[in-house]
Amino acid sequence: MKYKSIKIGEFVDRPNRFISHVAIDGEIETVHVKNTGRCREILENGVRAILEKAENPNRKTKYSLVAAYKENKTLINIDSQITNKVIYEALDENKVEELQDLDYVKREAKKGNSRFDLYYEKGNSKGYVEIKSVTLEKDGMSMFPDAPTERGRKHVYELIDLLDEGYENYILFLIQIEDIKKFTPNVEMDPKFSEALKIAKDKGVNILAYNCIVKEDELIINDKVEVLM
């Protein structure tokens, strides 16, 4: 998935979940943050920030913060709104080993009182896929979540319940960092989500993780990553 217009800036601070201050061409701009997670280990004062220029000239903020160089070394894409688009492209190109040659895919599929990221059909199989954006890394290990997620836990249990109706369901963690080889749930941050994920795996929900090729203007799915429960 490629961005149309990219600008480089220097991160200053983040007053709340939705906006940050970034120095761009010597001026402090208020920018939209495309991730409501904490990202504290990435968004530190002085790091190089990657911004996408808004297409709507009437928008309150002219830019959105989409990536940053952690410790001014490792480029991490933090745009949680691009994650689904990356997976949709990957499915079209058969880049997800477990979900190749699908007969039918529906985005934002509603089932009961919930909406899942996608629904698929392949031959006699059908199921729902929930996609999670992963930006947290520690000592080479990627983890999710970086903040407690009651909504995420709710979706996990709903995918478990749907197994009884014959659906073959997936939770796919897209790691928006290069060269990551392993993924694990963040037990310390959210033990309830981690427990739900373990139950889901034991019940038969497929747990997948893939890393990405990360560029300042692009995010592309890359290699399958080992999941450690």
C-alpha positions in Angstrom: 0.0 0.0 0.0 1.5 3.3 -1.1 1.0 6.8 0.2 0.4 9.5 -2.3 2.2 12.5 -0.6 4.8 12.2 2.1 6.5 14.8 4.2 9.3 14.5 6.7 9.2 16.2 10.1 10.5 16.0 13.7 8.2 14.7 16.4 7.6 17.1 19.3 4.8 15.8 21.6 1.4 14.2 21.7 -1.2 16.0 23.7 -3.8 13.3 23.3 -4.5 10.1 21.3 -5.7 11.9 18.2 -3.2 14.7 17.6 0.6 15.4 17.8 2.8 18.4 17.3 5.5 18.0 14.7 8.1 20.4 13.4 7.8 20.7 9.6 10.0 23.1 7.7 10.8 25.0 10.9 7.1 25.4 11.9 5.2 23.5 14.6 2.1 21.8 13.0 -0.7 20.1 14.7 -1.2 16.8 12.9 -3.6 13.9 13.1 -2.3 10.6 14.5 -3.5 7.5 12.6 -3.2 5.3 15.7 -5.1 5.5 19.0 -2.6 3.2 20.7 0.1 4.6 23.0 3.2 4.2 20.8 5.2 5.7 23.6 8.3 3.8 22.8 8.2 5.2 19.2 6.9 8.7 19.5 9.6 10.4 21.5 10.7 14.0 21.2 13.1 14.6 18.4 12.6 11.4 16.3 12.1 11.7 12.6 8.4 11.5 11.7 6.8 10.6 8.5 3.6 12.4 7.5 1.0 12.0 4.9 -0.5 15.2 3.4 -4.2 15.4 3.6 -6.1 15.4 0.2 -8.9 17.5 1.6 -7.8 21.1 1.7 -10.5 22.0 4.2 -9.5 19.5 6.8 -8.5 21.0 10.2 -5.1 19.2 10.2 -3.0 19.3 7.0 -1.0 16.2 7.8 -1.4 12.8 9.4 1.4 11.0 11.3 1.8 7.6 9.7 5.3 6.4 10.7 8.4 7.3 12.7 12.0 6.2 13.3 12.2 4.5 16.7 15.2 6.0 18.5 15.9 7.5 15.1 17.0 4.1 13.8 14.2 1.7 13.0 11.3 2.8 10.8 8.0 1.7 12.1 4.7 2.3 10.4 2.0 3.2 13.0 -0.9 3.8 10.6 -3.6 1.4 11.9 -5.9 2.6 9.2 -3.8 1.2 6.4 -3.5 -2.3 7.9 -6.7 -3.6 6.3 -5.8 -2.2 2.9 -2.4 -4.0 3.1 -4.1 -7.3 3.8 -6.7 -6.8 1.1 -3.9 -6.2 -1.4 -2.1 -9.3 -0.1 -5.1 -11.5 -0.5 -5.6 -10.3 -4.1 -1.9 -11.3 -4.8 -2.1 -14.6 -2.8 0.6 -13.5 -0.4 -1.1 -14.9 2.7 -0.2 -18.6 2.6 -3.3 -19.8 4.6 -5.8 -17.7 2.6 -4.9 -18.2 -1.1 -7.2 -18.5 -4.1 -10.3 -17.3 -2.2 -13.6 -17.5 -4.1 -15.2 -14.5 -2.4 -14.1 -11.8 0.0 -16.3 -9.1 1.7 -14.8 -6.2 3.6 -16.2 -4.9 6.9 -18.5 -7.9 7.2 -21.3 -7.7 9.8 -22.3 -10.8 11.8 -24.8 -10.5 14.6 -23.9 -7.4 16.6 -20.3 -7.3 15.4 -18.4 -6.2 12.3 -15.3 -8.1 11.3 -12.5 -6.9 9.0 -13.4 -9.4 6.3 -15.4 -12.5 5.5 -14.2 -15.1 3.0 -15.4 -18.2 1.2 -13.2 -20.9 -0.5 -14.8 -24.0 -1.7 -16.8 -25.5 1.2 -15.0 -23.3 3.7 -16.1 -19.9 5.0 -15.0 -17.7 7.8 -14.2 -14.3 9.3 -10.8 -12.6 9.7 -10.0 -10.0 12.3 -6.8 -8.0 11.5 -4.7 -6.4 14.2 -2.1 -3.6 13.7 1.2 -4.4 15.6 3.7 -1.6 16.2 5.2 -2.7 19.6 8.6 -4.3 19.6 11.0 -5.1 22.5 14.3 -6.9 22.1 13.3 -8.2 18.6 10.0 -9.6 19.8 6.7 -8.0 18.4 3.8 -7.8 20.8 0.1 -6.8 20.9 -1.6 -4.9 22.3 0.3 -1.8 23.5 -2.7 -0.7 25.5 -5.6 -2.7 27.1 -8.3 -3.5 24.4 -11.7 -4.6 25.6 -13.0 -4.4 22.0 -10.2 -6.6 20.8 -11.0 -9.2 23.5 -14.7 -9.1 22.6 -13.9 -9.9 18.9 -11.7 -12.9 19.9 -14.5 -14.5 21.9 -17.0 -13.8 19.1 -14.7 -15.6 16.7 -14.6 -18.6 19.1 -18.4 -18.7 19.3 -18.7 -18.7 15.5 -16.7 -21.9 15.3 -19.8 -23.8 16.4 -21.6 -22.5 13.3 -19.0 -24.1 11.0 -16.9 -21.0 10.3 -13.1 -21.3 10.0 -11.9 -18.1 11.5 -8.6 -16.2 11.7 -6.9 -13.5 13.7 -4.1 -12.0 11.6 -1.5 -9.8 13.3 0.2 -7.5 10.8 3.6 -6.4 12.2 4.4 -3.0 10.7 8.1 -3.5 11.3 10.8 -5.1 9.1 12.9 -8.1 10.1 10.7 -9.3 12.9 10.8 -13.1 13.3 8.5 -13.7 16.4 5.2 -12.5 17.8 3.6 -13.0 21.2 0.6 -11.5 23.0 1.5 -8.8 25.5 0.5 -10.5 28.7 1.9 -7.8 31.0 -0.1 -5.1 29.2 -3.4 -7.0 28.8 -3.6 -10.4 30.5 -7.3 -10.7 29.6 -6.7 -10.3 25.9 -3.8 -12.7 26.0 -5.9 -15.3 27.8 -8.6 -14.9 25.2 -6.1 -15.4 22.4 -4.8 -18.6 24.0 -8.4 -20.0 24.4 -9.1 -19.1 20.8 -6.0 -21.0 19.6 -6.9 -24.0 21.7 -10.5 -24.0 20.3 -9.4 -23.8 16.7 -9.2 -20.2 15.7 -6.2 -19.7 13.4 -3.7 -17.3 14.8 -1.3 -15.8 12.2 1.4 -13.1 12.1 3.2 -11.5 9.2 5.8 -8.8 9.1 6.1 -6.0 6.5 8.5 -4.3 4.2 8.4 -0.7 5.6 9.3 2.3 3.6 8.6 6.0 4.2 5.9 6.0 1.5 4.8 2.3 1.4 3.8 -0.7 3.5 3.9 -4.2 2.0 3.2 -7.6 3.6 6.3 -9.7 3.7 7.1 -12.9 5.7 5.2 -15.2 8.0 6.3 -14.8 11.6 6.4 -17.4 14.4 3.6 -17.0 17.0 4.6 -17.8 20.6 1.7 -18.2 23.0 
